[in-house]
Structures are given as C-alpha cells and as structure tokens.
C-alpha cells in the first residue's frame, strides 16, 4: 500500500492524512505532526531554502514510513510495506 502525504502550510496534519488513508481514527502521530509544521515554519520564514525544505520533508517521510512499518496502523497491514512517495 502506498503512503502519500502532503506537506505545507495548507496541508492536513500527518496524523489526519494517515487516519484518512487507512480509515483508522485512532492514529495519532504528534511528533511527526510537529516535525512537519516545523519544516514549514522555517521555510516560510526564509530560514531554509525550498531545496532544504524538500530534503527535510524527504527525510521526514522516510522516518514516518519506517515508523509505520514497525508499528502497523492495521493488524492486517503487518506484512504490507508502506511505500513512500
């Protein structure tokens, strides 16, 4: 199953996106939500460039993917791999 996340000022939180994609209302990933918001904040404030923000978001996506592989959202997802974008 492919995991697709959007990042940015107008994007839903990581938790909300995972909840919607996997129809699992109990998913709560507050640290990843904060990380995504922090990347957006420093980008919007001009502290990091667009390229740096893109690289940071790629690294965050890898961390989220690794976390979801280690802690499946659904019991039946145990043998599935979550692919990142």
N, C-alpha and C positions, 0 to 999 in steps of 0.2 A: 504494500500500500504506500502510496506516495504522500509525503507530508509537504504541504505547500503553505508557507507563511508569508505574510506581507509585513513589512516594517515601515515605519514612518509616523509622522505626526497625526495623520488621519486614520491610521490602521487600528483595528481592534487589538486588544492585548493578546499576547501569545496564548494565555490560558483560554480566552474566549474562542480563538481560532481552533485550538486543539479540541475544545469541547464541541464545537460545531462540526468539525470534520469527522470526529469519531463518535458523535452522538453520546457523549459521556459528560453529563452535567457536573460531576464531582471533581473533574480535573482542575487543579489549582497549582500553577507554576509561578508563584510570586517573584522568585528571584530572577527567572527568565524575563518576566514582565518588566521588572525594574531595569535589567540589563538593556533590553530593547529601548526603553524610554530614555535611558542614559545616553545611548549611542545617538538617538535622535536629538536629544537636548544639546549635546556638544557639537553636533553637526550644524544645527540651526543657529547656534550662537557663533559659528565660524571658528571654533577651536580645532576642528578636524576637517579635512577636505572630503569631497564626495568619494574619492578613491579610498581614503582611510575609513570612511563610514561603511563603504561596501565591503571592505576586507573584514572589518569588525563584525558586520552582520553575517558574513560567511562563517566566521569563527563561532559566533553565537549559534547559528543554525546547526553546525557540527555538534556543539555541546548539547543542544536540545535533542538532536537525533540520537546521540549516544545515551542520553538520559532516558528517552522513551524506549530505546531498545533494551535497556537494563530494567526499566520499570514500565512494562506494557500497560497501556490505557485500558485495554480489554483483556480478559483472561484468554480469549481465543486468539489474541494477537501475539501470543508468546513466540510462535515460530515465524512470525512475519517480520520482515525488515522494513523499517521506515526509511525511505529514500529521501534525501534532501534535494532541494532544487539545484 
